[in-house]
Amino acid sequence: MIRFFFDGRPIEAYPGESVAAALRAAGILALRRSPREGSPRGSFCWMGLCQECTVVADGVRRPACRLEVAGGMVVSSGAVP
């Protein structure tokens, strides 16, 4: 298992798993908030096209469904600092 962090919370994942899949397995469905309404957003298309699952991983904005987990990775639901 690999450990990474989402909004400060440690998450366990399998090697090769996407961040979106690991977060869903951990019971986290809302990956960010809509910038307009503040409504929760999560994985939708699972192909990286819709951008609904966009997170900030190690300071770079990426779709969580296309991002492979890495040990020690720091992922947040917030904006790029």
C-alpha positions in Angstrom: 0.0 0.0 0.0 1.0 3.6 -0.7 0.1 6.5 1.7 -0.7 10.0 0.4 -2.5 12.9 1.9 -5.7 14.6 0.9 -6.5 17.9 2.7 -4.2 16.7 5.5 -5.8 13.3 5.9 -3.7 10.2 5.3 -5.1 7.9 2.6 -4.0 4.4 1.8 -4.0 3.4 -1.9 -2.8 0.5 -4.1 0.2 1.1 -6.4 -1.1 2.1 -9.9 -4.4 3.3 -8.6 -5.7 6.8 -9.5 -6.1 9.5 -6.8 -9.9 9.6 -7.6 -10.3 5.8 -7.2 -8.3 5.8 -3.9 -10.3 8.7 -2.5 -13.6 7.0 -3.5 -12.4 3.8 -1.8 -11.7 5.9 1.3 -15.3 7.3 1.3 -14.4 10.7 -0.1 -16.7 11.6 -2.9 -16.4 15.4 -2.9 -13.0 16.3 -4.3 -13.5 20.1 -4.6 -16.1 22.8 -4.5 -17.6 24.7 -7.5 -16.1 28.1 -7.7 -19.5 29.7 -8.5 -22.0 28.0 -6.1 -19.7 26.2 -3.7 -21.5 22.9 -4.4 -19.4 19.7 -4.1 -17.8 18.2 -7.2 -16.4 14.7 -7.7 -15.5 12.2 -10.3 -17.9 12.2 -13.3 -16.4 11.0 -16.6 -13.3 9.1 -15.2 -11.4 10.0 -18.4 -10.1 13.5 -17.5 -12.3 15.3 -20.0 -14.9 16.9 -17.7 -12.5 18.4 -15.1 -15.0 17.9 -12.3 -12.4 15.9 -10.2 -9.7 18.5 -10.5 -7.4 18.6 -7.4 -4.1 20.2 -6.6 -1.4 17.6 -6.3 2.0 18.7 -5.1 1.2 22.3 -6.2 -0.1 21.4 -9.7 -3.8 21.3 -10.7 -4.6 17.9 -12.2 -7.7 15.7 -12.8 -7.7 13.1 -10.0 -9.0 10.4 -12.3 -5.9 10.6 -14.5 -3.4 11.0 -11.7 -1.6 8.0 -10.3 -1.0 7.9 -6.6 2.6 8.3 -5.3 3.9 7.8 -1.8 3.9 11.0 0.2 2.0 12.9 -2.4 0.1 15.9 -1.0 -3.3 16.5 -2.6 -5.8 19.2 -1.8 -9.2 20.3 -2.9 -8.2 24.0 -2.8 -6.8 26.4 -5.3 -3.1 26.4 -6.4 -1.2 28.5 -3.8 
